[in-house]
Amino acid sequence: MSKKERSDKKEKPAKAFVKRRWGVWKLIAAALATSLVIALFWIFAGSEPWGLPATPRNPRPATLSPLLFTGEAAKAYRIAQEVPELLEQMPCYCGCYVNPGHRNNLDCYTDRHGAG
């Protein structure tokens, strides 16, 4: 066996080891990146007011008439008028929670912003 053949035999296992090792590092990096994304999601989801906890009012606010709207908006306002107890138990995610006095999903239907 020549020196070149011996050196080729030595290089092949070394290259395979480096490739395997590089693959392990890629896997570790992907796991760390995934963990970081999940951790950031949990940190910011807990601190950001994504939705408003549903807090019913007493007395319950009056909703607008569904006759003022057409299509899907009219259906939504009709549901709000027929089963307000359902909507007041649902948290609001429309972004209007920054308004003082907005306490649950039923409050979206006391004015026109529930239509859009």
N, C-alpha and C positions, 0 to 999 in steps of 0.2 A: 504494500500500500504506500502510495507516495505521500509526501508532506501535504500536498494540496488536498488530497482526498481526506486525510485526517483532519485538516483544518475545516473542511466543509462539514464533516460529521459533527465537529464540536460546535460550529456555528448554528446548525439547524436546531438542536435542542435549546440553545440559548435564545434564539429568535422566537421559538415557540413559547418559552417561558416569559419573555418580555411581552409578547402579544397577549398571553393569558393574564399577566399582571396588569397590563393596560386595560384589559376588559373589566377586571375587578375594580380598578379605579374609576372607570366610567360608571359602573353600577353603583359604587359608593357615592359618587358625585350626584347621580340622578336621585338616589334615595335622600341625600341631604337637601337637594333643591326641593324635592317634593315635601319634605318635612318643614322646610322654611316657609313654603307657600301655605301649607296647612296652618302652621303656627301664626303667620301674619293674618290669615283669614280669621282665626279665632280671637286674636288680640283686637283687631279692628272691628269685628262684628260685635264684640261685647261693649266697645266704647262708642260706637256710632249709633245714633237713634234710627235704625233702619225702619222701624215700625213703632207704632204707638200701642202700648198695652190697652186692651179694650176695657174701658171704664164706663159702665152705664150711667145715665143721668136720671134724676128723678125731679121733676117730670120729664118725660121723654120729649125731645124736640120734634116739631112738626116738619114733615118733608114737603118738598114742592110737588105740585100736581104732575102726574105723568102726561097730562094733556098738553103741557107746555113743550113737550119733546116729541121727536119722531124716531122710528127704528129701534135700535138696541138701547139707546138712552131712555126711551119711553118705557121699555121693558124693565130696565134697571130701577127706574124711579117707581114703577108700579110695584115691584118686589119690595122696595124700601118702604112703601106705604102699607103694603099688605102684611109683611112680617118684620116689623122694625126690631122686635126682640132678637131675631137672628143676626141682623146687621150690627146691633149694639154689642154683641158678644165677639165680634170679629175685629182684630187689630187693623189699623189703617196703614197702608204702605204707599199712599199716593204722594207723600211729601208735604201735605198740608198740616202735619203735626207741629209745624213751627208757629202756627196761629194759636194764640191763647184761646182756650175754650174748646178746642177740637179734641175730643176724648175717645172716639171710636169710629167705626166705618159708617155708622148711621149719620154722623155729622157731615159726611161728604154729600149727602142728599138733602141737606137743609138749604143749600144754595145751588148755583148752576155748575160748580166745578166737578160734580159727579158725572156730568155729561161728556166731559172732554178729557 
